[in-house]
Amino acid sequence: MELLERIKETKVNPGEVALFYLAQAGFCIKTVDNKIIVIDAYLSDACERLFNFKRMIPSVIKAEELDADLFLSTHEHADHLDPDSLPGIVKNKKTFFLGSLDCEELYKQNDISKERYIILKEGEEWVTEDLKIRAVYADHGDLSRQANGLLIDIHGIKIYHTGDTCFCPDEIKASLKSDVNIMIVPINGQYGNMNAFEACKLALIIKPEFLIASHFWMFLEHVTEGGKGDPTTFLKESANLPKEIKAMIMAPGELFKYSRINL
C-alpha cells in the first residue's frame, strides 16, 4: 500500500498520535482530529541540483500528495524546507505554514500570503484549539543562525524535533522547559549537528520516553569514517540509556503510533 493511503487509513484514537518517517529529518504526524502535520520534509532532488548532494533514499511520497494541514520547517536549508517541493505543497490551499525567520523569503518567493504562514523565533508560541507549537533553541552555527527546534504539543502529547543543532544541552533545556514524550534528533555528526553519542547524551538530560534518530543515509556526505551518520552506532550508544528511554531507528515510510494510555 502506498504511504498516502496508509496515512489516510490510519485511525488515531484519543491519547494517540501516528508518526510516519519521511526520511532525512522529515516526519508526518496524524492527530486524533485527523489533522496532518508535516515537518522538515525533503521530497525532491533539490540538494543534488543545488549542491551535488545525490539523494540515496527514494522519496516515499510526492509533494502534492501530502495534503498537509500544517507544514513546519525548523530552518530554510533545502533538506528541511525543500524549494523544489514547495510549489506543489503550496497548491493545497488548506495548508498553513510555520517556520523560522529564515524561511520567510522562500515563502514570499512562492507567493504564500501572510495569512497562510507564521514565523516563530526562539521562545515564541503558536496556539490553536488543539495544538501548541513553541520554537526551541538550536545552534546550527554559521550554517543557519536562525534555525529552531520545535516542541509540538498535541492534546498533551509532546513531540520535540530538535532541528539541526550541535550539542548545547544547557541552552536547549532552558529553552525547552517541558517534559517530552518523543524526541527526534540528528545523528550525522557533521554540518553543525550532533552525532549519535551526543544525541544520547542529550536524551539523558531531556529524558524523553522515545528517542528517534534522524538525518542519516540520505546523502553519502552524511556518512563518514568513525561511525558518523551510522544508525548502527546510534543503537550501540543508546544501549547505555536507562530503560525508560526507548531508542528507535525508523525506516522511510514506517509508522510509529504513540499512545500515552498504554504507558
N, C-alpha and C positions, 0 to 999 in steps of 0.2 A: 504494500500500500504506500502511495506517495505521502510525503510528510504533510503536505497541505491537507489531505484527507484525514490523516491521523490527528492533526491539530483540531480539525473541525469535530471529529467524532469523540475525542477525549472528553469524558464527563468529569467535571471538577465539583466535588461535594463541599459543603461548608467546612471550614477548618483545613482546607487543602489549597495548594497551588500545583499546577503542572508546569514543569520546566523542560523545554526542548533545547538541546545543544545544536547550534548552527555552525560550529567550528570556529577556530581562532578565538576571539573574545565575545562571540555573538550568542545570544540566547533569546528564546521566545517564551514568554510566560503567559499561561492562560489562567484566568481567575474564576472564582465561583460565579461571578456575574457574566461569564463568557466574554470578558474583555481580553484582548490580545495586546500584550506589551512586548515590544521588541527592543533589545538593547545591543548596540555595537555590532550590528550585522554586516559582515563583509561577504557579498554575494557575487561579485564580478571579478574581472581580471585587472582592476584599476591599478593595483600595485605593480603589476608587470608592465603595464603601459607607462606608468609614471616613473618607476624606479628599477625596472628589470627584476623585480622580485616575482618569480614564477610561482603561480598557485599550484600546490601539491595535493590539495584536498578538493575534490569537485564540490560545487555548491549544492546544498541539499534542497534548496527551494529557490524559485525565481522571485525577483524583487516584487513584481506586480502581483504575485500570489500571496504575499504576506498578509494582506487585509488587516493591517495593524490599526488598533485604536490609538495607541501611543507608541511613538518611535523615539527612543532615548539614545543619546550619544554622550559618552564621557569626555570626548575631545574630538578635534577635527581631522585627525590622521585618517588616511584613506582606508585603512583596515578597521576603522571604528565608525567613521561617517563616510560611507562609500560613495564617492562622487559619481560613479557610473551606474549605481543602483538607485540613487536618489530620484532621478527624473521619473522612474517607474513607480516609486513609492508615493511620490507627491500627487500622482494622478488620482489616488484614492482620497476623495475629499473629506472623508471622516477622520483621516489620520492627523493627529496632533503631535507636534514635535517639541522635544525638550532637550537642551544641550548646554554645553559650557560656552563661555563667551566667544571662544574662537570658532564656534560652529556657525555663528550668525552670518558671516559673509557667504558661506555656501548656501544657507537658507535663502538669502537675498538673491543669489545667482540663479536659484531655481524658482524664483518668483513665489516663494512661500510668504503669504501675507502675515503681518504681525499678529493677526487674530488667530493664526494657526501654530504659533510657536511661543515658547518661553525660554529665557536664558537664566540659568542659575549659577551664581558664584558660591564659593565655599561658605557653608553655614546657612544658605538660603533654602527655603522650603516652598514646595508647590503642593497644595492640598485640595483634594476633591472629596466628594461624599464618601467614597470607598477606598481612597488611596492617598498616601502621603509620600512624597519624594524629597529627600534632602541631599544637597551637594556636600560631599565629604572631602577633606583634604587629600590631595595626591601630589606627589613630587615626581614629575616626568622630566625634570631637568630642563635644559635649554631646548629640548625637542618639542615641548609644549608647556609653556609656562602657565597656561590657563586650564590645564586638564583637571578634572574632578574624579572622585569616586562618587557612587550614588547609593544611597540607602533607600530601598523601596519597601514601604510598609503597606501590605495588602491585608486589610482586616486583621491587623496584629501579627501577621507573618512577615518577618523582616529579612529581606534579601539584600546583602551588601556586595555590590560589584565594585571592587577596588579601582577599576580602570587600570590604566598604565601608570605604575608608580614604583619607585625604589622602596627599600625597606626603611621606613621612618615611623616606627611604632608609637613614639610619644605624641607626635603631631596627629597621626591617624586616630589614636584612642581619644585624644582631647576633642577632636572634631566629630567623631562618630557618636559619642555619648549615648550609646544604646547597646542592649543585648542584640545578638544576631542569631537567626536560625540557619541561614545559608550564607556562606561567604565564597565569592568567586575571585580567584587570584591568578595573576600571570606567573608563569614558571620559566620563561625563556632566558632570564638572567642576562639580557642584553638590552641595548637601546633604552636604558633608564628603568628597566623593570627588575622585579625580584626574581631570584632563582628559586628552585624547589626548597632548599634549606631555609631561605628567608621567608618563603610563603608559609612554611610550617611553624617557624618562629613567631610570625605574626598571629597565626591561629592560636598559639599558646596564650597570647595576650588578649585577643579578642574573644576567644572561646566560642566559636560557632558550633552548632550541632553537626553541620555538614560543611566540608571544605572541598570545593570543586576547582580543579585545575583548569586553566585556560591559556591561550596564547602559546600553542605548541603545534609543530608539524605542518603549519600552513605554508611556510617558506623554508627553503634549505638554509637561509641565512639565520633562522631561529634555532638551528640545531648545530651545536659546536662540540668540540672535544671537551672532556671533563664533565659530561652529563648535563650541560646547559640545554634547556629546552626538551629534555627527555622525560616523558611521563613516568618511565620506569624508575628514574631517580627520585621523582616526587613520591612514588609509592613506597620506596625504601625509606625516605626521610619521614614520611607520615606514619610509618610503623612505630615510631618513637612517641607519637602523640598519645595522650590519655584516651581511653576507650570511649569517653564521652564525645570525642570529636571524630567523626567518621569521614575519612578522605575518599574522594571519588575521582576517577577518570571517566569521562563520558565520551562515547563515540558520536561523530556527527549524525544528527537526526535522532539520537537516543532521547527517550523520555524518562525523567525522574519526577515522580509525584511525591511531594512532601505533604505529610499530614501531621499536624500537631495534636490531633485527637489520640493517635495511637502511640505517642511517645511517653 
